[in-house]
């Protein structure tokens, strides 16, 4: 298993309290809850899956041909 990246995240104390309560409701640590929320957001955005960090992002469709500029 690849090592996880570490980074510092500064949050408002009120946001921390909300994250802490939410994590406790889900039986997770705050770190685990933040990771879960980020994964959910990525899945909604572009279908994240394990190993996606090596995959290329989806390409945008080409612009229609013959449109006046």
Secondary structure, DSSP 8 states (H G I E B T S, - for coil): ------------HHHHHHHHHHHHHTT--HHHHHHHHHHHHHHHHH---TTGGGS---------TT---
